[in-house]
Amino acid sequence: MKPEAVRSSDRLGTMPEGQLLFRMALPMILAMLVQALYNIVDSIYVAQISENALTAVSLAYPMQTLMIAVSTGLGVGINSTVSRSLGEGDGARAGRLALHGLLLILASAAVFTAIGLTGARAFMDTQTDIAEIVEGGTAYVSICMGLCVFQFVEITFERFLQATGRTVHSMISQGVGAVVNIVFDPILIFGWLGFPAMGVAGAAAATVFGQAVACVLSIVFHVRGNRELRLPLRGFRPQRRAFRQILSIGVPSILIQAIGSLMSYGMNRILLGFVSTAAAVFGVYYKLQSIIFMPVFGLNNGMVPIVAYNYGARKKSRIVRTVRLSCVTAVAMMAAGLLLMQLLPETLLLLFDAQEQMLRVGVPAMRIMSLCFLPAGFCIVISSVFQALGNGVYSMITSFLRQVVVLLPVAYLLSLAGRVELVWWAFPIAEVASLVFTLLFLRRINRRVLQPLEG
């Protein structure tokens, strides 16, 4: 192993925390911003087809987020276990864990491919009987899930790069994939440059094409440059213990995000009881909030390997300083997003070709739901800390309480008043509840996990 390869991961335990977090997180923040941008551009182009087309993509979102939940959740498990092994100085075990993680990812992709090809229409039929929405949503889900192997493998190899501190390479692969998606969106949706006009299906095809490009790049970057994390293909034998290690962290992360998919599905059902425009507004809000939330997730992706590595190296002070800096940064990002949503909701909705009814429903919705941003910034960071320290079950419990025990029941009860604007208040109410539980679990983690560490 070359000296520079050793230094690449060793800096996780030696470089000043602020400088390290900046170097690790900035590429991921930029990559996530590009990811958020292409999600927004995707919907902007689809909105030009019709409001029903936009609603179709919004109703397809829960299935798409479920797929993302599994791929990124397993990615968290891989990232955390591999980084911790590197922090303990066991590169061979890190390689074995990485290969076990890849096997889990490929098996998950196969399952989702089968679901996407056989169950997309049934999923859409449970939400609406409007033919245009059902057809568009079915096409979108079938393509995105039928070819999801690119997304799953891309995320896995990006986590390999992040685990050894190579976040710039991860940023490049994600960024190029997103740009490819953005470029091909109008070409395939509207039939430019001799391509057939595919409508909503074109948006899905552009997404998959971008994921395929990012997948190839991430594999190339790993094979050529990630020398300290090698996949031991020769003589490899799967071990249950390795799978359990990854899944013990990955499954809670999967469930956290899968709960979000359930929440989106439930909210769509509640909102469709008023008017389909309300579901379209909800979908637009989630696209817009991603421009705020995605950078925080990028910050977390940079933070997790630092915390996991130093947990393996038993360096408490570095963990504490990294977490504090991450919380302050995340809340500052969310404050900027809150200001944007409060001051410019109409301008943001007009990006999606919003008509009078969408503006009437959407403007108060944006202002009310964005009130959850500030507590959400803190809770998102601490949730990732739980996962990095091997206590992902706390993140899962908090997310379940927020979205299933509080948000959906409150939204349903408020909907009984017959005013859609009341439903949006369920989001800030649920986030306050999440903050309370997060603080309680953080206190327990500090006492049981951090305080026993040495320095």
KOLKEKOL-987822 format. One record per residue (C-alpha): residue in one letter; z, x, y. Coordinates in steps of 0.5 Angstrom, whole numbers, plus 500, padded with zeros to 3 digits. Each point is the difference from the previous one (the first is absolute). Layout:
BEGIN
AZXY/...
This chain:
BEGIN
M500500500/K498503507/P505501505/E497495505/A501495495/V507501499/R501500507/S496493501/S506496496/D506505502/R499498507/L503493499/G507504499/T499505505/M496498506/P504497506/E500492499/G497498506/Q494504499/L499499493/L501492501/F494501505/R496504496/M501496494/A499493503/L495501506/P494500495/M503494496/I501496506/L493502503/A497498493/M504493500/L498499507/V493501497/Q501495494/A503495505/L494500504/Y495499495/N504494497/I500497507/V492502501/D499497493/S503493503/I497500506/Y493501497/V502494495/A502496506/Q493500503/I498496494/S504494500/E508499501/N499497493/A498507498/L506503503/T505495497/A497502493/V501508501/S507498503/L501495493/A498506496/Y505505503/P506498496/M496503493/Q497506504/T508502502/L502499493/M495505498/I502505506/A507498498/V499503493/S496506502/T504502505/G507499497/L498504494/G498505505/V507500503/G503501493/I495506499/N501503507/S508500499/T500503493/V495505501/S503502507/R507500497/S498505494/L497505505/G506500504/E504502494/G495505498/D497497494/G492500501/A498499493/R505493500/A496498506/G493501497/R502496494/L503494504/A494500504/L496499494/H504495498/G499496506/L493501500/L500496493/L504495503/I495499506/L494499495/A504495496/S501496506/A493500503/A498498493/V504494500/F498498507/T493501499/A501495494/I504495505/G495501506/L494498495/T502494497/G506497504/A497500507/R497493501/A507497497/F504504505/M496497506/D500493497/T507500500/Q500501508/T495495502/D494496498/I495502506/A494502496/E498506506/I507503500/V500500492/E494503499/G501505505/G507502498/T498500492/A494505502/Y505504504/V505501495/S495501494/I497506503/C507503503/M503499493/G495501496/L498507502/C508502502/V500506496/F497504506/Q506498504/F505501495/V498507498/E499502508/I507498501/T503504494/F496507502/E502499507/R507499498/F499507496/L498503507/Q506497504/A505502494/T498508502/G500499507/R492499501/T500494504/V494503504/H496499494/S502493499/M499498507/I493503499/S498496494/Q503493503/G497501506/V493501498/G501495495/A502495505/V494502505/V495499494/N503493500/I499499507/V493502500/F498496494/D504494502/P494497505/I495503496/L502496494/I503494503/F494498504/G494504496/W498505505/L495506499/G497496494/F506499496/P501492498/A505496504/M506499496/G505497504/V507500498/A498504494/G497505504/A507502503/A503501493/A494504498/A501504506/T507501499/V499502492/F495505503/G505503505/Q505501494/A495503495/V498506506/A508501501/C501500493/V495506498/L503504506/S507499498/I498503493/V496505503/F506502505/H505500494/V496504495/R498506505/G506500504/N506498497/R502506496/E507499499/L499493497/R496500494/L499495495/P501502493/L494497496/R501505494/G505498495/F502495504/R505494497/P502494503/Q508499501/R503494501/R506504504/A494502505/F498493501/R507497501/Q501505505/I494498504/L501493499/S507500502/I498501507/G493497500/V502493497/P505499505/S494502505/I495496497/L505494500/I501501507/Q493499502/A498495495/I506496503/G496500506/S494498497/L504494497/M502499507/S493500503/Y498495495/G506495501/M498500508/N493499499/R502494496/I505497505/L495502506/L494496497/G505494500/F498500507/V493502501/S496506497/T500503507/A507502499/A499504494/A494503504/V505502505/F505503495/G495504497/V498503507/Y507501501/Y501505494/K493503502/L503502507/Q507502498/S497505495/I498504506/I508500502/F502500493/M495505497/P503506504/V507499498/F498500492/G496506502/L506503503/N504498493/N495504496/G501506504/M507499499/V501498493/P498507497/I505504505/V506495498/A498501493/Y499507500/N507501504/Y503496495/G498504494/A502506504/R507497502/K499501507/K504494503/S499502508/R493500499/I499493497/V505497506/R496504506/T493498497/V502492499/R503500507/L494502503/S496496496/C504494502/V499501507/T493502500/A499493496/V503496505/A497503505/M493498497/M502493499/A503499507/A493502502/G497495496/L505495502/L497501507/L493499498/M501494496/Q504497506/L496501506/L493500497/P500494494/E494497503/T495506501/L502502492/L498493498/L493500503/L498507496/F500495494/D495495504/A506495501/Q498493503/E505495503/Q504498494/M501507498/L503502506/R504494501/V503502493/G500507501/V503502506/P507498499/A499502493/M499507502/R506500505/I505497495/M498504494/S500507503/L507499502/C502503493/F497507502/L506503502/P504499494/A494501496/G499507502/F507502498/C500496494/I493503497/V503507501/I506499497/S497496494/S496507499/V506504500/F503496494/Q494501496/A499507502/L508501497/G498496494/N504494502/G493496501/V504493497/Y504500507/S493499503/M498495495/I506496501/T499500508/S493498500/F501494495/L506498504/R496500506/Q493497498/V502495494/V507498502/V500500507/L493500503/L496495496/P506495499/V501500508/A493500501/Y499493495/L506497504/L498501507/S493497497/L503494499/A501499507/G492499501/R499506505/V497506498/E502504505/L507499497/V498503494/W499507503/W507501502/A502501492/F497507501/P505503505/I506496497/A498503493/E500507503/V507500503/A502498493/S497506497/L503504506/V507498497/F499502493/T496506501/L506503504/L505498495/F496504495/L499506504/R507500501/R501500492/I494505499/N504505505/R506499497/R498501492/V493504501/L501504507/Q507502501/P500504493/L495504502/E501508502/G497501506/
